[in-house]
Amino acid sequence: MSNDLSSIAQEVLGIAKAQLLVKLRFLDRALFELKLLENDVFPLATDGFHLLYEPVSLLKGYRQQQSFAVRGYLHVLLHCIFRHMFVSPFVEQSLWNLACDM
């Protein structure tokens, strides 16, 4: 069952990626840099190299609102483009994360 959910989640992310490519072609290079990696913590997140996804929460969000995956994918991409994951040790992490999400 878990493989089925992961496969469906990957398909949803593929559709989101295609929608972003159609609407925002200039992000093509960034979209192809992140490799999918299943994890068990977040619906969508990144470490700067992977698009981390948790299948169940991703699919629940997608079921409630089909734009969930597209918005989440774009959000993660923008974090990478603006290098938000690279923080000085002198910055308070929680405030940095809040500011980046705003």
C-alpha positions in Angstrom: 0.0 0.0 0.0 2.8 2.4 0.9 4.4 2.0 -2.6 1.0 2.8 -4.1 0.7 6.0 -2.1 4.3 7.0 -3.0 3.7 6.3 -6.6 0.5 8.5 -6.6 2.3 11.2 -4.7 5.1 11.2 -7.3 2.5 11.5 -10.0 0.9 14.5 -8.3 4.3 16.1 -8.0 5.0 15.4 -11.7 1.7 17.2 -12.6 2.6 20.1 -10.3 6.1 20.3 -11.9 4.5 20.3 -15.4 2.1 23.1 -14.4 4.9 25.2 -13.1 6.9 24.6 -16.3 4.0 25.8 -18.4 3.3 28.9 -16.4 6.8 29.8 -15.3 9.2 28.4 -18.0 12.1 30.5 -16.6 12.2 28.2 -13.5 13.0 25.1 -15.7 16.5 24.7 -14.5 15.5 25.0 -10.8 12.6 22.5 -11.3 14.9 19.9 -12.7 17.6 20.3 -10.0 15.6 18.9 -7.1 15.3 15.1 -7.0 12.3 13.5 -5.3 12.9 11.8 -2.0 10.2 10.4 0.2 10.4 11.3 3.9 8.2 11.1 6.9 8.2 14.6 8.4 6.8 17.2 6.0 4.3 17.3 3.2 6.9 19.1 1.1 10.4 20.4 2.1 13.9 20.7 0.8 17.5 20.2 1.8 18.7 22.2 -1.2 19.2 19.0 -3.2 16.0 17.0 -2.9 12.3 17.8 -2.9 11.3 15.9 0.2 7.7 14.7 0.3 5.5 12.7 2.7 3.0 10.9 0.6 0.0 10.8 2.9 0.0 14.4 4.0 0.8 15.5 0.4 -2.2 13.5 -1.0 -4.5 14.8 1.8 -3.5 18.4 0.9 -4.0 17.7 -2.8 -7.4 16.1 -2.1 -8.6 19.2 -0.3 -7.2 21.6 -2.8 -5.6 20.6 -6.1 -3.3 23.7 -6.1 -1.7 22.5 -2.9 1.1 20.6 -4.6 1.8 23.4 -7.1 2.0 26.0 -4.4 4.1 23.8 -2.2 6.5 23.0 -5.0 6.9 26.6 -5.9 7.4 27.5 -2.2 10.2 25.0 -1.9 11.8 26.2 -5.1 11.8 29.8 -4.0 13.5 28.8 -0.8 16.3 27.3 -2.9 16.5 30.2 -5.3 16.8 32.7 -2.5 19.1 30.4 -0.6 17.0 30.5 2.6 18.4 27.3 4.0 21.8 28.8 4.4 21.7 30.7 7.7 24.4 32.4 9.6 25.0 31.0 13.1 24.4 34.5 14.4 20.8 34.5 13.2 17.9 33.2 15.3 16.7 30.2 13.3 13.0 30.5 14.2 12.8 34.1 13.2 14.7 33.5 10.0 12.3 30.7 9.0 9.3 32.9 9.7 10.8 35.8 7.7 11.6 33.5 4.8 8.1 32.1 4.7 6.5 35.6 4.7 
